[in-house]
């Protein structure tokens, strides 16, 4: 049964699913992250990027830099 448009709008429109990709670059001195998607023509569109410094040459500091950059791109990408 198809509902009239006014009643159907009460439930909100279905959000179109977005396919978002993440790229991560890890270096000795920095970590960079990017979120991107493909447009209708198959061309990549960058949604958000971030870079953070690695405090020291340890895996723990690298992981902290990665966490910070991923959190930053997430905040940028879905900020209203």
C-alpha distances in whole Angstrom, upper triangle without the diagonal:
4,6,10,12,15,12,11,15,16,15,17,17,17,21,22,25,28,31,34,37,40,44,47,51,53,57,60,60,56,53,50,46,44,40,38,35,35,34,32,35,37,39,39,39,41,39,42,45,48,51,53,57,58,60,63,63,61,58,57,57,55,52,53,53,50,48,49,48,44,44,45,42,39,40,41,37,35,37,35
4,7,9,12,10,9,12,14,13,15,14,15,19,20,23,26,29,32,36,39,42,45,49,52,55,58,58,54,51,48,44,42,38,36,33,33,31,30,33,34,37,37,36,38,36,39,43,46,49,51,55,56,59,61,61,60,57,56,56,54,51,51,51,48,46,47,46,43,42,43,40,38,38,38,35,33,35,32
4,6,8,6,6,9,11,11,13,13,15,18,20,23,26,29,32,36,39,42,45,49,52,55,58,58,54,51,48,44,41,38,36,34,34,32,30,34,35,37,38,36,38,36,39,42,45,49,51,54,56,58,61,61,60,56,55,55,54,51,51,50,48,46,46,45,42,41,42,39,37,37,37,34,32,33,31
4,6,6,6,9,10,12,13,13,16,19,21,24,27,31,33,37,40,44,46,50,53,56,59,59,55,51,49,45,42,38,37,34,34,32,31,34,36,38,38,37,38,36,39,43,45,49,51,55,57,59,62,62,61,58,57,57,55,52,52,51,49,47,47,46,43,42,42,40,37,37,37,35,32,33,30
4,5,5,6,9,10,11,11,14,17,18,22,25,28,31,34,37,41,44,47,50,53,56,56,52,48,46,42,39,35,34,31,31,29,28,31,33,35,35,33,35,33,36,39,42,46,48,52,54,56,59,60,58,55,54,54,52,50,49,49,46,44,44,43,40,39,39,37,34,34,34,31,29,30,27
4,6,5,7,10,10,12,15,18,20,24,26,30,32,36,38,42,45,48,51,54,57,56,52,49,46,43,40,36,35,33,33,31,30,34,35,37,37,35,36,34,36,40,42,46,48,52,54,56,59,60,59,56,54,54,52,50,49,49,46,44,44,43,40,39,39,37,35,34,34,32,29,29,26
4,5,5,7,9,11,14,17,20,23,26,30,32,35,38,42,44,48,50,54,57,56,52,49,46,42,40,36,35,33,34,32,31,35,36,37,37,36,37,34,37,40,43,46,48,52,53,56,58,59,58,55,53,53,52,49,48,48,46,44,44,43,40,38,39,37,34,34,34,32,29,30,27
4,5,6,7,8,11,14,16,19,23,26,28,32,35,38,41,45,47,51,54,53,49,46,43,39,37,33,32,30,30,29,28,31,33,34,34,32,34,31,34,37,40,44,46,49,51,53,56,56,55,52,51,51,49,46,46,46,43,41,41,40,37,36,36,34,32,32,32,29,26,28,25
4,5,5,7,10,13,15,19,21,25,27,31,33,37,40,43,46,49,52,51,47,44,41,37,35,31,30,28,29,27,26,30,31,33,32,30,32,29,31,35,37,41,43,47,49,51,54,55,53,50,49,49,47,45,44,43,41,39,39,38,35,34,34,32,29,29,29,27,24,25,22
4,5,9,11,14,17,20,23,26,28,32,34,38,40,44,46,50,52,51,48,44,42,38,36,32,32,30,31,30,29,33,34,35,34,32,33,30,32,36,38,42,43,47,49,51,53,55,53,50,49,48,47,44,44,43,41,39,39,38,35,34,34,33,30,29,30,27,24,25,22
4,7,9,12,15,17,20,24,26,29,32,35,38,41,44,47,50,49,45,42,39,36,34,30,30,28,29,28,28,31,32,33,32,31,31,28,31,34,36,40,41,45,46,49,51,52,50,48,46,46,45,42,41,41,39,36,37,36,33,31,32,31,27,27,28,26,22,24,21
4,6,9,12,15,18,21,23,27,29,32,35,39,41,44,47,46,43,39,37,33,31,27,26,25,26,24,24,28,29,30,29,27,28,25,27,31,33,37,39,42,44,46,49,50,48,46,44,44,42,40,39,39,36,34,34,33,30,29,30,28,25,25,25,22,19,21,18
4,6,9,12,15,18,21,24,27,31,33,37,40,43,46,45,41,38,35,32,29,25,24,22,23,21,21,25,26,27,26,24,26,23,26,29,32,36,38,42,43,46,48,49,48,45,44,43,42,39,39,38,35,34,34,32,30,29,29,27,24,24,24,21,19,20,18
4,6,9,12,15,18,22,24,28,31,34,37,41,44,43,39,36,33,29,27,23,22,20,20,19,19,23,23,25,24,23,24,22,24,28,30,34,36,40,41,44,46,47,45,42,41,41,39,37,36,36,33,31,32,31,27,27,27,25,22,23,23,20,18,20,18
4,6,9,12,14,18,21,24,27,31,34,37,40,40,36,32,29,26,23,19,18,16,17,17,17,21,21,22,21,19,20,18,21,24,27,30,32,36,38,40,43,43,42,39,38,38,36,33,33,33,30,28,29,27,24,23,24,21,19,20,20,16,14,17,15
4,6,10,12,16,19,23,26,29,32,36,39,38,35,31,28,25,22,18,16,13,14,13,13,17,17,19,18,17,18,17,20,23,26,29,32,36,37,40,42,42,41,38,38,38,35,33,33,32,29,28,29,27,24,24,24,21,19,20,20,16,15,18,17
4,7,9,13,16,20,23,26,29,33,36,36,32,29,26,22,19,15,14,11,12,13,13,17,16,18,16,16,17,15,18,21,24,27,30,33,34,37,39,39,38,35,35,35,32,30,30,29,26,25,26,24,21,21,22,19,17,19,19,15,14,17,17
4,6,10,13,16,19,23,26,29,33,33,29,25,22,19,16,12,10,8,9,10,12,15,14,14,13,12,13,12,15,18,21,24,26,30,31,34,37,36,36,33,32,32,29,27,28,27,24,23,24,21,18,19,19,16,14,17,16,12,12,16,16
4,7,10,13,17,20,23,27,30,30,27,23,20,17,14,10,9,6,8,10,12,14,12,13,11,11,12,12,14,17,20,23,25,28,29,33,35,34,33,30,30,30,27,25,26,25,22,21,23,20,17,18,19,16,14,17,17,13,14,17,18
4,7,10,13,17,20,23,27,27,23,20,17,13,10,7,6,5,8,11,13,16,13,13,10,10,10,9,11,13,16,19,21,25,26,29,31,31,30,27,27,27,24,22,23,21,18,18,19,16,13,15,16,12,11,14,14,10,12,15,17
4,7,10,14,17,20,24,24,20,17,14,11,8,6,5,6,9,12,15,16,13,13,10,10,10,10,11,12,14,17,19,22,23,27,28,28,27,24,25,24,21,20,21,19,16,17,18,15,12,15,15,12,12,15,14,12,14,17,20
4,7,10,13,17,20,20,17,13,11,7,6,5,6,9,12,15,18,19,16,15,12,12,10,10,10,10,12,14,16,19,20,23,25,24,23,21,21,21,17,16,17,16,12,13,14,11,9,12,13,9,10,14,13,11,14,17,20
4,7,10,13,17,17,14,11,8,6,5,6,8,11,13,17,20,21,17,16,12,13,10,11,11,9,11,12,14,17,17,21,22,22,21,19,20,19,16,15,17,14,11,13,14,11,10,13,13,11,12,16,15,14,17,19,22
4,6,10,13,14,11,7,6,5,7,9,11,15,17,21,24,24,21,19,16,16,13,14,12,10,10,10,11,14,14,18,19,18,18,15,16,16,12,12,13,11,8,11,12,9,9,12,13,11,13,16,16,15,18,20,24
4,7,10,11,8,6,5,6,9,12,14,17,20,23,26,26,23,21,17,18,15,16,14,11,10,9,11,12,12,16,17,16,16,14,16,15,11,12,14,11,9,12,13,10,11,15,14,13,16,18,18,18,21,23,27
4,7,8,6,5,7,9,12,15,18,21,23,27,30,30,27,25,21,21,19,19,17,14,12,10,10,10,9,13,13,12,12,11,13,12,8,10,12,9,8,12,13,11,12,15,16,15,18,20,20,20,23,25,29
4,5,5,6,9,12,15,18,21,24,26,29,33,32,29,27,24,24,21,22,19,16,14,11,10,9,8,12,12,10,11,11,14,12,9,11,13,10,10,14,15,13,15,18,18,18,21,23,22,23,26,28,31
4,6,8,11,15,18,22,24,27,30,33,36,36,33,31,27,27,24,25,22,19,16,13,11,9,7,10,9,7,9,10,12,10,8,12,13,11,12,15,16,15,17,20,20,20,23,25,25,26,29,30,34
4,7,10,14,17,21,24,27,30,33,36,36,33,30,27,27,23,24,21,17,14,11,9,6,5,8,8,8,10,12,13,10,9,12,12,10,12,15,14,13,16,19,18,19,22,23,23,25,28,28,32
4,7,10,14,17,20,24,26,29,33,33,30,27,24,23,20,20,17,13,10,7,6,4,5,8,10,10,12,12,13,10,8,11,11,7,9,12,11,10,13,15,14,15,18,19,19,21,24,24,28
4,7,10,14,17,20,23,26,30,30,27,25,21,21,17,17,14,11,8,6,5,6,7,11,12,12,13,12,13,10,7,9,9,6,6,9,9,7,9,12,12,12,15,17,17,18,21,22,26
4,7,11,13,17,20,23,26,26,24,21,18,17,13,14,11,7,6,4,6,9,10,14,16,16,17,15,16,14,11,12,12,9,7,10,10,6,8,11,10,10,13,15,14,15,18,19,23
4,7,10,14,17,20,23,24,21,19,15,14,11,11,8,6,5,6,9,12,13,17,19,19,19,17,17,16,13,12,13,10,8,10,10,6,6,9,9,7,10,12,12,12,15,17,20
4,6,10,13,16,20,20,18,15,12,11,7,7,6,4,7,9,12,15,17,20,22,23,23,21,21,19,16,16,16,14,11,13,12,9,8,11,10,7,9,12,10,10,13,15,18
4,7,11,13,17,18,16,14,10,9,6,5,5,7,9,12,15,19,20,23,26,26,25,23,23,22,19,18,18,16,14,14,14,11,9,11,11,7,8,11,10,8,11,13,16
4,7,10,13,14,12,10,7,6,4,5,7,9,12,15,18,22,23,27,29,29,29,26,27,26,23,22,22,20,17,18,18,15,13,15,14,10,11,14,12,9,12,15,17
4,6,10,11,9,8,6,5,7,7,10,13,16,19,22,25,27,30,32,32,32,29,30,29,26,25,25,23,20,21,21,18,16,18,17,13,14,16,14,11,13,16,18
4,7,8,5,5,4,6,9,10,13,16,19,22,25,28,30,34,35,35,35,32,33,32,29,28,29,27,24,24,25,22,20,22,21,17,18,20,18,15,17,20,21
4,5,5,5,6,7,10,11,15,18,21,24,28,31,33,36,38,38,38,36,36,35,32,31,32,29,27,27,27,24,22,24,23,19,19,21,19,16,17,20,20
4,6,7,9,10,14,15,19,21,25,28,31,35,37,40,42,42,42,39,40,39,36,35,35,33,30,31,31,28,26,27,26,23,23,25,22,19,20,23,23
4,6,9,11,14,16,20,22,26,28,32,35,37,40,42,42,42,39,40,39,36,35,36,34,31,32,32,29,27,29,28,24,25,27,24,21,23,25,25
4,6,9,13,15,18,20,24,26,29,32,34,38,39,38,39,36,37,36,33,32,33,31,28,29,30,26,25,27,26,22,23,25,23,20,22,25,25
4,6,10,13,16,17,21,23,27,30,32,35,37,36,37,35,36,34,31,31,32,29,26,28,28,24,23,25,24,20,21,23,21,18,21,23,24
4,7,9,12,14,17,20,23,26,28,32,33,33,33,31,32,31,27,27,28,25,23,24,24,20,19,21,20,16,18,20,17,15,18,20,22
4,6,9,11,15,18,22,25,27,30,33,33,33,31,31,30,27,26,27,24,22,23,22,19,18,19,18,14,15,17,14,12,15,17,18
4,6,8,11,14,18,21,24,27,29,29,30,28,28,26,24,23,23,21,18,19,19,15,14,16,14,11,13,14,11,10,13,15,17
4,7,11,14,17,21,23,26,29,30,30,28,28,26,23,23,22,20,18,18,17,14,13,14,12,8,10,11,8,6,9,11,13
4,7,11,14,17,20,23,26,26,27,25,25,23,20,20,19,16,15,15,14,10,10,11,9,5,8,9,6,6,9,11,13
4,7,10,14,17,20,22,23,23,22,22,20,17,17,17,14,12,13,12,8,9,11,8,6,9,10,8,9,12,13,17
4,7,10,13,16,19,20,20,19,19,16,14,15,14,10,10,11,9,5,8,9,6,6,10,10,9,11,14,14,18
4,7,10,13,15,16,17,17,17,14,12,13,12,8,9,11,9,6,9,11,9,9,13,13,13,15,18,18,22
4,7,9,12,14,15,14,14,11,9,11,9,6,8,9,7,6,10,11,9,11,14,15,15,17,19,20,23
4,6,9,11,12,13,13,9,9,11,10,6,9,11,10,9,13,14,13,15,18,18,18,21,23,23,27
4,6,7,8,9,9,6,6,9,8,6,9,11,10,11,14,15,15,17,19,20,21,23,25,26,29
4,7,8,10,10,6,8,10,9,8,12,13,12,13,16,17,17,19,22,22,23,25,27,28,31
4,6,9,9,6,8,11,10,10,13,15,15,16,19,20,20,22,24,25,26,28,30,31,35
4,7,9,7,8,11,12,11,14,16,16,17,19,21,22,23,25,27,28,29,32,32,36
4,5,5,6,9,10,11,13,14,16,17,19,20,21,23,25,26,27,29,31,32,36
4,5,5,6,9,10,10,12,14,15,16,18,20,21,22,24,26,27,29,30,34
4,5,5,6,9,10,11,12,14,15,17,18,20,21,23,25,26,27,28,32
4,5,5,6,9,10,11,12,14,15,16,19,20,21,23,24,26,27,31
4,5,5,6,9,10,11,12,14,15,17,18,20,21,22,25,26,30
4,5,5,6,9,10,10,12,14,15,16,18,20,21,23,24,28
4,5,5,6,9,10,11,12,14,15,17,18,20,22,22,26
4,5,5,6,9,10,11,12,14,15,17,18,20,21,25
4,5,5,6,8,10,11,12,14,15,16,19,20,24
4,6,5,6,9,10,11,12,14,15,17,18,22
4,6,5,6,9,10,11,12,14,16,16,20
4,5,5,6,9,10,11,12,15,15,19
4,5,5,6,9,10,11,12,14,18
4,6,5,6,9,10,11,12,16
4,5,5,6,9,10,11,14
4,5,5,6,9,10,14
4,5,5,6,8,12
4,6,6,6,10
4,6,5,9
4,6,9
4,6
4
